[in-house]
């Protein structure tokens, strides 16, 4: 058991290391886009510094010491070349910094920028050896790379290793004093080690933050999906995908409020399947469910998008025809009745036909409530069902309520 626990811990540590060193492609692409912005801003700042440096060295009065003059000329030339390259990098990074997709140009630009900074650090340090044994420019370059750019650890290790090799041999070329040479090479090794350490810390912190951000976004999406699912469950009938009774009543209330404020008319239709119990008893409830689903599909296909269709319970359905008078509602009811009557549902080689009865009433600014409208439509439905199957009836609220078939 202890061995199994130890193996699990080792596996977990290795997975954590893997997730840091080799994160998802999405995180890597996001890091590349962050880096290209940093290339742009660093190029702009460095251009200003290079201009100031060039002007400063050009204004320096030549001395009688040959090394000083060579040192000054070398720095002016180096900074001038660096200035031109920085302008090119600024232009390239500016064109890419608003891209949403990572390209080979995006990747190449930032790695060129990183190696250029390290190379210039080596060159300037080498020229400085003419007047001082300091390795400050190379140290600054290493720290800047480690602290500014988010680089994969393996890539960072490789680039700092290349930079140190260049530094190592450059110092061997420009220095003859073995003590200073050894000191500078040790200082150079310290600089690249510090740069790599900073680079790894920056990479780890950014990857961890981006993974956490990705996890939070994923959890938010899952929560939104769950909320949508719950909202759907609370709003729609699971069998027919029509709005349920509660949602239907809310929408009818909104329609009635609009009529009260702006006028107009709507009509309420109640629909009941004839002998639905017989269908369930004869064919079984699964077939009965398919009958209700077919009925819902027919109604949705026959109505406008602004009309509201609901399964309010069992085999009873309700429809609100918006901006529709009673004459138009009767035509719609007849059309629905005829379409349902002509439809044949074939299941397991069995032909199933169905008919419906429809009760209709109107809703206007004199209608007190949905309950009142429902009462009249329900009475109309009850009356036509007592007269037989497959019928449409209308009951209106007037001084003397009457029914029309």
N, C-alpha and C positions, 0 to 999 in steps of 0.2 A: 504493500500500500504506500509506504514511504517513497519507494522507487517510482511508483506511478505518479505520486504528487510532485516529486522532483522533476520528472519528465514533463509534466504539465506546465510547471513554472518555467522551465527552460524553453518550452515551445511558445509560451506566452511572451517571454522576453524577446525571443527571436522574431516573433510576429510583430511586436511593437517596433523593434529595430527596422524590420522590413518596411513597415508602414511609414516610417520616418525617412528612410533612405530611398525607397521606391514608392512614393505615394501614387494615387490615382492620376490618370492622364489629365483629368479635368483640373486638378490642383497644379500640376506641372505647367499646363497652359496658362493658368491664371498667374503663376509666378513669372512666366516669360513676359506676360503683358505688364506686370508690375515693373520688371527690370527695364523694359524698353522705355517706359516713362522716366525711370531714373537715369538712363543713358542720356535722354534728351535734356533733362534739367542739369545734370552734371556737366554735359557738354557746354551748355550756356554759361554756367558759372566758370568753368575752366577756360572758356574763350576770353572772358573778361580778365581772369588772372593772367593768362598768357600774354594778352596785350599789355597789361601793366608791367609784367616781367620784361618783355621785349623793350618797352620804352625805358624802363629803369636801367637795363644793361647797356642800351645804346647811349644813354646820357652819361654813363660812367666814363670819366676821363681816362684815356690810356695811360699806363704807367711805364716805367723803364724796365719793369720785370716782364720778360717774355712769357712766362707761364700765366701771369695775370691776363695778358692780352689774348692768349690762346683760349684761356678759360672763358673770358667774356665773349669772344667770338663764337666759341663752341656752344655756349648757352643760348646766344641769340639765334644761331642756326637751328639748334634743337627745338627751342620754343616756337620758332617760325614754322618749322615742319609740323610740329605738334598742333599748332594753331590751324593750319590748313586741314589736317586730318580731323580735328575736332569739328570744324565747320561741316565737313562731309558727314560725320557721325550725327551732328545735330539735324541736318537735312534728312538723312535716312530715318532717324528715330522719330522725327516729327511726322513723316509720312505714315509711319507704322503705329504710332501711339494711340490712334483712334480706332484701329482695327479690332474687331471682336474675335477674329480667328488668328491663330498662331501659324506663321509661315516659316519656311526655311530662312528667308531674309530676316525675319524677326529674331530667330535664334542666332543666326550668324552675326548680326549687327552687335548684339550684346556681348558675344564672346570675343569679337574683334576689339570692342571697346575695352574689355577687361584686360586682354593681352597687351593692347596698346599702352594702357596706363602702367602696367608692370614693366613693359619694355622701356618706356620713357623714364621710369624710376631708375632702371639699371643704367641707362645712358647718362642721365644727369648726374647720378652718383659717380659714375666713372669719370666724367669731366671734372667734377668737384675735387677729385683726388689730386688735381693739379695745384690746388690751394689749401685743401683741408682733407683729413682722413675720415671725415664724417660720412655716415651712410644714411643720413636723415631722409633724403628724397626717396630712397628705396623703401625705407621703413614706412614713410607716409603713404606711399603707393600701396604697400601690402595691407596696411590698416584700412585705407580707404576702400579697397576691394572687399575686404572681409566685412566691413561695417555697412557698406552701401548695397552691394549686389547679393541677391539670394541665389546661391549656386548649389547645384547638386554636390554632395560631399566628394564623390569620386572625381567629378570634373574639377572641383576646387583643388583637391589634392594634386591632380595632374597639372593644373595650371601653375600652382605655386611651386611645384617641383621643377617645371620648365623654367619658371622665373628664377629660381635659385641656381639652376645650372648655368643660365645666362650670366647671372651675377657672379657666380663662382669664377667662371673663365674670364669675365670682364675685369674683375679685380686682379687676376693673375697677369693680365696684359698691361694694366696701367700702374701697378704697384711693384716696386722692386724691394722695398723694405719688408722682410719676411714677417717681422713682428706685427706691423700694421696690416699686412695681408691676412695673417691668421686672425687677427682681431676683427677685421671687416667681414671675413667669411663667417666667423662665429656670429657676429651681429646680423649678418644677412640671414643666417639660418634661424636666428631668434625672430627676425622680422617675418619670415614666411610662416614660421610656426604660429606666431601670434595672429597673422592674417588668416591662416587656415582655421585656427580655433574660433576666431570671431565669425568666420564664414559658416562654420558648422553650427554655432549657437544661433546665428541669424536664420539659417535654413531650418533648424529644428523648431524654433519658436514660430516662424511663419507657417511652416507645414502644419504644426499642431493647431495653430489658430484657424487656418483654412479648413482643416479637417473638422474642427469643432463647429465652425461656421456652416460647413456642408452638412454636418449631423443635425444642427439646429434647423436648417432649411428643410432637411428631409423630414424631421419630426413635425415641423410646421405644416408641410405638405400633407403628411399622414393625418394630422389633426384636422386640416381643412377637408380632406377627403372623407374622414369620419363624420365631420359636421355636415357635409353635403349628403352623405349617406343617411344620417339621422334625419336631416331635413326632408330628404326624399321619402323616407319611411313615414315621417309625420304628415307628409302632404299627399302622397299617392297611394292608391290601392295596389297592393302587391300582385294581385292576380291580373287585373286588366290594364294597369299603368294609367288609369284615369285618376283625376284628383279625388280624394276621399271626401266624406260627408263634411267633416269639419272645415276643410279648406274650401269646399264648394260654398258653404254657408258664408264664410268670410268674403269670398269673391262676390257672391250675390249682394251682400251688404254694401260692398264698394260700388256695385252697379246701381243699387238703389240710391245711394248717396249722390252719385253723379246725376241721376234722374231728378232728384230733389233740387239740386243746385242749378242744373242746366236744362232741365226738361227732357222730353223724349219718352221713349217707351221700350220695354223689353218684354219677353215672354218666357214663362217657365213651363217646361215640359217634363212630365213624369212618365216613365216607360217601365212596363212590367211584362216579363216574358210569360206567354200563355202556357199553362200546364208544365211549368218548369219542374215541378216535383215529379211528374210522370217521366220526364227525360232523365232525371237523376235515378229514379227507381228502375227504369228500363235499361239504361246504358251504364249506370254507375256515376259516382261523383267526379272522377277524373274527366269523363266525357262531358259532364255538365259544366265543368270549369272551362273546357275548350269552347263550349257553346257561348259562354259569357264572354270569353276573349274574342271570339268571332263577332259577336254583337257589338262589343266596344270598338273593334276595328272598323266595322261598317259605319257606325255613327261618326267616328272621327273622320273618315274619308268623305262623308256627305256634308259635313258642316264647315263653316268658316273658321279661320284661326282665332278670331276674336270671340267666338262662341265658347262656352264653358260646359264640358261634359264630365259627369261624375257618376261613380257607382256609389249609391248612398246606402246600400245594404242588400245582401242576398242577390236576388235577380231583379232588383229595382234600380233604375238609373234616372238621373235628372239632367236636364239641359237648360241653360240660360241662353236664349237668342238675344244678343245685344242689338239695340237700335232696330228692333223688329216689331211691327204691329201684328195684331191678332190674325189678320188675313194671311200675311206672309208666313206666320208661324204655323197656320193650318196647312199651308202648302208644303212646308218643310216636314211637318208631321206625317202627312200623306206620303211624301217621298221616302221618308225613313221606313214607314210601315211597308210600303211596296218593295223597297230594296231588301228588307229583311225577309219578307215573304218569298221572294224569288231566289234567295240564296240557299244553296245546299251545301251542308258541311259533310264531307266524306271522311270517316275515321274507321280504319280497319275494315274497309270495304262496306261500311254501313253508311247509308245516306240519312242524314238528319236534317229535317226542316223545322223551322221555328216561325212563330208569329208573335206579335206584341200588341198590347193595347197602350194607347197614349192619351194622357190627360193634359190639357193645356189651359193656362190662364195668363192674363196680361199683368204686367207690373208698370204702374205709372206713379206720378207724384201724389196720387190719392191712396196708394197702397201703404198701409201702416207698417208692415214688417214682412220679413221673409216667411215667418210662421203663417201669416194670413194668406200670402200667395200660395204657400204650400198646401194650406187647407183647401183652397179652391181647386188647385190642380189635382189634389188627391181625391176630392169628391168627383171631379170629372172622370178620373181614371176608374174609380169604383163603379160609377154609373155605367160606363161603356163595358166594363168587364161583366157586369150583371146581365148585359144584353148579348154577350157572346164574345168570340175571339176576334182578334185582328181588326180593331176599330180605333178611331181617333175621336175624342170628345173635347169640347171647350166649355168651360164654366167661367163666367165673368162676374166681377163684383159690381153690381148695380143696385138701384133702389129695390128692384126685384130680381135677384140672381136667376139666370137662366142657363140652360145647357144646350149646346149645339153639336150635332154629330156630323 
